[in-house]
């Protein structure tokens, strides 16, 4: 059995895509995942499964589309991959709530950051299948930063990444 972290895109954000975490846990159990645990109401879940990452992603996307009536983006990482995301943080000296990892379905293009717009003090770096962003002390909410390559991804701050890595490792 592999321990996985699944992150849903645009769940409980801005009043759209409402999904109680109890419903998410039930969907995961119905899909055959075991040891299911959710973390904060923003679409984070850890579990174990004998399925491949691709099969896990497909099962969750199918369940979410049936629930929401529209496609919902799902990013999946193994426990080891999530720990690697946390460890690879190029802005480890910054507070964890000021740095996000935008998890993507595939490796970002080498020039992905060249197309970013409205940069106002933010720092960015490419990861394996993520883009890291360090926000200024004004935080993410004040930022106007646009990274086209991140459009289909989902962001989690490094505090959340670390907690999910810890939860998945404990499975």
N, C-alpha and C positions, 0 to 999 in steps of 0.2 A: 504494500500500500504506500502510496506517495502522499505526502502532506502538501496541500495546495492553499494558496491565497487567491481569492477571486475578488475583483474590484469592479463594481458596476459604475457606469458613466451616467451622470445627471440624475442621480436618485436623491430625492428630498432636497433638491436645490431649487431655490426660487419658486417654490410652490408647485413645481411640475414633477411628474414622475414619482409621486408618493408611493412608498413601499414600506410597510411595517417590517421590521427586521424579523419578527416571528414568521411572517409570510415567506421571506427569503430563506430562512432556515428550513421551513417546511418544503419549499421547492427543492432545496438541495437534498433533503432526505428522500423525497419522492424520486429524485434522479439517481438514487442509490449511493449517495455520498454518506460517509460515516464521520462520527465525532465532530459534528457541525457546530460551529460557534460563530456568532456575529460580533462585530465590534463597531460601536457608535452608529448612529442612524444615518450613515451616508453610503451604504452599499458595500460594506467590507465583510467578508466571510472567510473562515478557514475551515478546512475539512480534510478527510483522507479519502482516497479513491484508488482503485486499481486501473481506472481509465487513463488514457493518455491526456496530455494537456489539451490537444486539439479536440478530443472527445468531450472533455470536461467543459471547455469553452462552448462547444456546439450545444451541449445539453442545457447549459445555463442560458444561452442566447435564445434557444427555442422556448424554454419555460418563461423567460422574461417577455418575449414577444407575445406569447399567449396571454400573459397576465396584463401587460400594458397596452396591447393592441397595436404596438409599433415596435420596431427594432430598438433594443437597448444594448449599448456597447458593453462588452465584458472583457476585462484584461485578466489573464491568469498567469500566476507564477508559482513555481514550486517553493517550498520552504527555503531551500538552499538559494534559489534565485532571489527571493525577497531579502534574505540576509545579505546577499552580494550587492543588491541595490543600496541597502543601508550602508554597507562598508565602503562602497565606491563613491559616496557623497563627496564631491570635490569642494564643498563649502562647509566642511565639518566644524569649522570654528564659529560659524554663525548659529544663532538660536534655531532649534529644530522647527519652530513655528514660522520661521522666515524663509525656509528652504523647502521646495517641493520637488518631488520626482514625478514627472508626467510619464506615466507608463503607456507604452505604445504596443501595437500588435507585432511590429517588426523593427529592425534596426533603423534609426533615423538616417536620412541621407547625410553624407559628409558636409554638405553645404546647407543643411536645414536651418542653422542659426543665421545664415546670411540673409534670409528672407524675413527675419523678425522685424517688427515695426513698433514704433512708440516706446523705444527703450529709454528709460529715465532713471538710470542708476542700477537697474537690475543686471545681474550677471547670469550667464547661461553656460552650460556645458553639456556635451553629448555623452550619453552612457551607452550601454550595450543595446537595450531596447527601451531606453528612456531618455528624457531630456530633463536636466536639473536646472532649476531656476532659484537664485538667491534674490529675494526681494529686499528693498530698502526698509528702513525702520518705519516707513509709512504703511508697510504691509501689502499684501496681495489685493485687498479690497480697494485700495487707492490706485493701483497700477493700471495703466492702459496698454500694457505689453500685449502684443499679438504675435504668436508663433504659429504660422500656418501649418507647419509639420506636426503640431501638437493637437490639431483640431479633433481628431478621432481618438485621442488618448484620454486618460483620466488622471488627475493630479491628486497626490496625497502629500501632506507635509511630512517631514522626516520623523517627527514624533510618532505619527501614525504608522509610517513604514516600519520603524523600529518595533513598535508594539505588535504589529501583524507578523513580523518576522519571528518575534519571541513566541507569540501564540502558536504559530505554525510549527515551530521547532519543538514545542511541548507536546505536539500530537504524536 
